[in-house]
């Protein structure tokens, strides 16, 4: 049932049937959705890693500034 709904959604969105649709070995919407999900997870992991690195760097800079006797107030 889900496969039919996915195919119908793809046909509705593109306005045409994908090549090979309905043929054995034709395109499988579940594979497309799996790829989208994996891509989203990888993207989220990369973004999270970048945010974590920035946070750690900011904390290190603040600690070094305090150790030098600097003041955060201008």
Buried (B, 14 or more C-beta within 10 A) or exposed (E): EEEEEBBEEBBEEEEEEBEEBEEEEEBBBEEEEEEEEEEEEEEEEEEEEEEEEEEEEEEEEEEEEEEEEEEEEE
